[in-house]
């Protein structure tokens, strides 16, 4: 897991990732954006889940951890859409 950006990407913010839209049922992966110094828990890095709704500008994501389903509220900059969710 990267702890810093590469030299070519330092200071850059991708507006396409910042303003991306998701709908309910979209499979996503949680990825930490290193441009923002927010409190993104490292245990959430790389987890896959499904968008189940919105809350303001953030999205409510359902992630299965073991045999428990958990819900996280994550901003769009830390989400990445994937083609298909593996089960």
Secondary structure as UniProt FT lines:
FT   TURN            7..11
FT   HELIX           15..18
FT   TURN            24..25
FT   STRAND          27..30
FT   TURN            34..35
FT   HELIX           42..44
FT   TURN            45..46
FT   STRAND          48..55
FT   TURN            56..57
FT   STRAND          58..65
FT   TURN            66..67
FT   STRAND          68..75
FT   HELIX           76..78
FT   STRAND          79..81
//
